[in-house]
């Protein structure tokens, strides 16, 4: 795909997220704009406007509009009315008609203002034209007198032959003066004519409410999308699976339904969704779409191309909001390996959180476990539990928390334990606490072959994801992939 196509796709995805996440904000902004506009129109006193048309013959409409809106005309009309009028002038560049719209508290007053303004403008424009005409006549007369004096002052035998030139100029000036005096010049002047009949319109009626309400809705829609885009840009949450993978700088291994979607039962009528107190719904059914998604994660981690895939995989979240989803992925991933006839051990290396989720595998989370094996108080085979329905899966519960978890994972005993488990099974799935909450995940990540981070789409934030990736990279650990839990 070309760069332009990629940028276009990113922009389309951005606006999709804006509509999906910020639609309520857009609707709210539009509603506020419409309500405020309509409220202002309703509380504002009813006003009326009258429109009078003025025809300007043979003139340029642009200068006429400037003249009619000048203080010279406004002040004269204000003296006629007793107050300064509220008017606006409209004109077309291709027509010689101007529209004078005047507003008043009643139809009669609006009409009076429009007619008075148009008549005053026409009278003042005629006066100005007459003054200009008279000034032209006076100017021609002065020019003729000056030319005659120059002609008399020319000496006889003038070598420059100025007499013929002056005589021609004098004849031209005299002809222009005669034409002006005869009225042919005045006929070319712009003569405003007030067209009869003023159109009166009520402002603030139903038509105005609909018109202004629609305009407010359009402006509100633009403002709403602008505010939604800003809010979306400032939203600390990741933008879907791709955003989570980008923040963690790791490939996306797959997506699953979030734990919240599976733990809440579907709504019945108008009753609220009831929380299922057990974790049985977190166990995916073989052959289901979610089982296929987990299987895709499994094959991308340890491809089945080789006869015997081997390795240790860590599964953890980043924040507390990812804890249940990470536990669910760890359980289902280990079970998926085992159902593919790969001897697998699920090691629950999380002493911070309740391990009741192991109950879905028929395992008692209490009693001896990982801590006891590493401490040398019991053997691994004595505490490993094998679910009845998955013969290739062994589960190791956490056991009692050690005095120092940092020393526990950093010591040689835990390293030896991981080597012993690898010798016992082919694949180890290790579940650890969230990376941003405790150092457990970072320490275990240095003892495994691949680290998988599970991100809850509704709670994941870019900052903690990027910080977790930086922390792991600082200790030489690379995230193998991301599993996105959400829509």
N, C-alpha and C positions, 0 to 999 in steps of 0.2 A: 504494500500500500504506500502511495506517495505521502510525503510529509503533509501536503495540504489536505489530503483525505484523512490522515490521522488527526490533524488539528480540528477538522470539521466534526469528526466522530467524538472527540473529547468535548467539544462545545455542545454537541447534541446531548451527550450523556450528562453534562453539567446541568443543562436546563431541564432534563428529565428529573434529575435529583431535586432541583429547585421546586418543580411542580409537585413531586411526590412528598417532599419534606416540609415545604413552606407554603403549601396551598392555602392553609388557614390564614396565614399572614396576608397573602394577596387578597383573599376575599374580605378580610377585615379592613384593609386599607381602602379597597373599592367601596365598601359599605360606609366607611367614615366620610369619604369624599362626597358620596351621593347624599347621605343624610345631612351633612353640614350645608351643602349647596341648596338642597330643597328647603331646609329649615330657614336659611337666610331669605330665600324667595318668599316663603310663607309669612314671615314676620315683617318683611319690608312692606311699606305702604304701596298700594296699587298706583302705578303711574301710567301716563299715556304719552304716546309719541305721534307726531304729525309730520308727514313728509311732503315737501313741496319741491317741484322740479323747476329748474331754471335752464332755459335754452340760450347758449352763447353762440351767436352766428359769426362764422368766419374767424373765430379766435382759437388760441391755444388754451385748452382747458387747464393745464398745469398752473400757469401763472394766475388764472382766475381763481383756482382753489386757494392759492396762497393769499390772494387779495381778500377773498371772502372770509378767511379765517384770521385776518390781521386785526390788531388791536384797534385800528382806525374804524373798521366796520363794527366790531364788537362794542366799543365804547359808544358809538352813535346809537346802536340798537338798545343798549342798556339805558340810555337817556330816554328813549322812546317808551320802553317798557317799565322803567323804574327799578329794574334789577338786571343782573347779568344773565343772559340766557344760557341754557344748557343745550348746545347744538353739536352736531357732527355733520361733516360734508363728505359726500362720496361722489366719485366721478370715474368715468372710464376713459382710458387713453385713446380709444378708437371712436368715441362718441362726443358730441358737443352738449351733453346734458349733465347737469350737476343736480344731486339730490341733497336738499337741506332737511335734516331730521332734527326736530325740536321736541324736547320732553317737558311735560308739565303735569300739574296735579289733577287736571281735568281735561277732557277732550277739547272743550272750548278754548282753554288757556293754551294748550299745546298747538292748536290750530292758529291762534292769534300770534304766538311766538314765531311759528314757521312763516306765516304770511308777512308779519312785520319785518322779519329778518330778510326775507327774499326781496321785499319792496325796498327796504333801506339799501340793501346791496345794489339793486338795480339803479336806484337814484344816484348813489355815490359813484357807481361805475360810470354812469352817464356824465356826471360832473367831472370826474377824472378824465374821461375821454374828451369832453369839451375843452377842458383846460389844456390838454395835450394838443388838441387841434388849434386852439388859439395860440398856443406857444409856437406851433409850426408856422402859422401865418405870420406871426411877428418875426420869427427867425428868418423867413423868406424875404420879408420886407427889408429887414436890416441887411441881409446879404445883397439885395438888389441895390440899395443905396450905396453900400460899400463898393460894389462893382462899378456903379456909375461914377463914383469919385475917382476910382482907379483909371477909368477910361478917359476922363477929362484931364487927368494928370499926365497922361502919356504925351511926350513931346512929339512934334511933327518930325517925320523922317526917322522914326524909331527903328534902329537896325534889327531889333529882336522881333519885329512884327507882332507886338503884344495886342495891337488894336483888334485884329480879327479874332484872336482867342477870347478876349474880354467880351467882344460883341456876341460871340456864340454862347458864352457862359451867361451873359445878361438875358439873352433870349430864352435860354432854358429855365432860368430862375423865374422869369416873368410868366412863362407857360405853366410852371408848377403852381405859382401863386394864383393864376387864373383858374386852374383846375380845382385848387383847394377852396377858393372863394365860391366856385360854382357848386360845390358839394360833392364832387366825384371822389375826393379824398376821404370825406367823412363816411361815405357809403362802405368803405372797406374796413371800418372800425368794428371791433367786437361789440355787439349790442345785445346785452342780456334781456331776455324776455321771460317773465314769470308765467309759467303755464298754469291755467286755472285748475282749481280743485286740489285740496290737500287730503292725503290718505291718512286716516287716524287708526292707530293700533293700540290695544291694551297690553301693557307690560305686566307680567306676573300671573298671567292666566295659565290654563292647563297646557296650552301649546308651549309656553315658555318653560313650565315645569318639566315637561318631557324633554325639551331641547337641552336645557341646562343640566338636567339629570343625566342624560346620555353623555353630554360632554364631560361631566364630572366623573362618570363611570370610566370613560376612556382615559382621562388623565389619571384617575385612581388606579386603573389597571397598569399603566406605565410605571407610576410611582410604586405600586405594590410589587411588581416584578423587580424593580430596581432595589427596593428594600430587601426583598427575598434573596436576590443575588448577593447583596452585601452580607446578609445574615448567613447565607450558605457558605460564602467565602470565609467567614469568621468562625464557622462551626468547627469545633475541635474534633468532631467524629470523623472517622474515615469514610471515604466515598465508595462503599461497596467492597466486594472481594478484591478488585484491582487496587483500590486505595490501601487496603490492609497489606497486600503483598508488596506494594511499592514502599510503604513505610518501614516494613521489615526487611526490605531488599532481598526478598526470597521468592521463589516461584510459588504459584498457587497450585496446591495439590488437589483441591476439590472443595465443594461446599456441602453442608448438611443443614438440616433443619435445626433451629436453636432449641435448647433444652426447654425454654419457656413455651414454645409452640407445642412440644410433645407432652409437657407436664400439665398443661391446662386442658381440661376436657372441652369439647365443642359446646357452644352456648345452646341452651335449651329454652326456647321461648324468650322471655325477657329476663330470665334468671342470670345472675352473674356466673362467670366461669369458675368452676370449683377446682382448687389445687389438689392434685393427686398426691397423697402423703407418701406413697412409695415411689421407687425409681424404675418400676417395671416398664414404663413406656419409653425409657431411654434405650432399651435393648432393641435393636433393629431386627426385623424379621428377615430370615434368609430369602433371597429372591425379590425383596422389595427394592424400590428405587433408592432408598437410603442405604440399604445393604450394598447395592451396586456402587454408590458414591464412596462408601468406605473401602470397598474392594478396589476402586480406582486409586484411592490414596495408597493402599497397600502395594499395588503393582508399581506405582511410581516411586515408592520408597525402596523396595527390594524387588526388582523385576523377577518374574517367574521364569525367565528364559533359562537361567541356570538350573541345574537339576536340584540344587539344594541351597536356597537362599539363606544367608546367615547374617546376623548383625544385631546390634542393640539400638533401639529407637526410644528416644525420650519424647513424651507428650506432655505439654503443659500449656497454661494460659499466660496472659500478661498481667491482668488485673483480677480483682475478686470477681468481677462480673463474668469472667471467662471460666471460672472454676468448674461449674457443673458441666459446661460444654466440653471442657478439656477432659474431665473424668469420663464423660460419655464416649468421646472419641477414643480414649485409651482402652476402655472396656471393649468397645465394638471392633476396634482395630485388632486387638489381641485375639478376639474371638474369630475375626475374619481370617487371620493367619492360620489359626487352628482348624477351622472348617475347610481350609485349602490343604489339609493334611501336612501342615508344617508344625512340628513340635514347638510350642510357644509358651513362654512364661510371662505372666503379667505381674510385675513387681510394683506394689503400691508404696512408693518412697515419699509419702506425704504424711508427716506427723502433725501437720498444722490443722488439717481439716478432717471432718468426720468421714470415715470410709464406708458408711452404710450403703453406698451405691454398689458395693461388691455383693450385696444380698441378691441382686438380680442374677448373679451367677451361681447362687446357692452356696455362698461362702460366708462363714461367720467372721466379721471383721475384727472381732475381739480375740484376745488370747495372744499367744506367742507369734512372732513374725520376723520381719526383716531385722529389727534392732537386736533381737535375741540371737539370730544367726550370725550377724557381723560381730557381736560381742563374744561369740564362741560358746554361748550357753546352751545351744541346741544345734542339731544338724539341719541342713536345708531340706533334706528329704522328709524330715519329721514334721515340718510345718507347711510344706507345699500342699495345697488343696486342689483336687481335680474335680471340676464340675461334671455331673453325671451325663449331661447331654453333649459335652464336647470333650471327647477322650484325649485329644492332642493339646489340651490347654491345662496349664498349672498356674495357680494363683498364690501369691505370697502377700499376706497382709502386713501392715506396717509394724504392729507390735507396740511395745511401750516406747515412748519418745526418749532418746538418749539425753544425757545432761547437756552436752554441747553438740548441736547438729552440725556446726561447721567442722568440728574435729571429727565427727562421725563420717562425713562424706569425704573429708580430706585425707583421712588416715589410710594406711596400707590394708587394713582389714576389709574395707568396702571395696577397694580395688581387687583384692583376692576373691571376694564374694562374686563380683561381676565375672571374673574369669571362670569361677566354678559353675556359674549358671550357664555361661556360653558352652561349657563342656557338657552340660546336662541337656540343653535344648538347642534349637537352631536360631530362634528369634526371641529377643527379650523386648518387651514393651514396658518402659518405666514411666510411671506417672509421678510428677513432682508438683509442688505448689507454684502459684503464679510467679513469673520472673520479677515483676515490679514490686512484689510484696516482700519476698524473702530471697536470700542468697542460695537456697537449696538447689533451685533449678540451674544456676550457673555452675555450681560444683558438680552436679550430676552430669551436666552437659559435657564436661571434660572427660567422662568415663564411657561415653556412648559413641556410636558411629554416626548417628543422625539425630538432630533435634527438630521436632515438629511443634509449631506454635499454633494454638487454637484461638481464634478471635471471635468474640461475640459481636455480631454486626450492630446490635442496638446500643452497646455500651463502649465499644472500642474507640479510643481517641488516638490521634496521630502522635501526640507528644510522648505518652508512655510507650507506644510501640517503637518509636524511633530510639527512645532511651534504652529500651530492652535490647534492641539490636546492637546499639553501641556498647552496652555492657558485655554482651556475649562476644562481640568481635574483639574487645579489649583483652579478653582472656584466651583468644585464639579459637573461639567456637563459631562455627558458621551454621546459620539456620538452614536446614535442608528444605523446608517448605512450610506453607501456611494452609491451614484448614479454616475456612470461613463458615461460621455457624449463623445462619440468618436466611432471609428470603432468597 
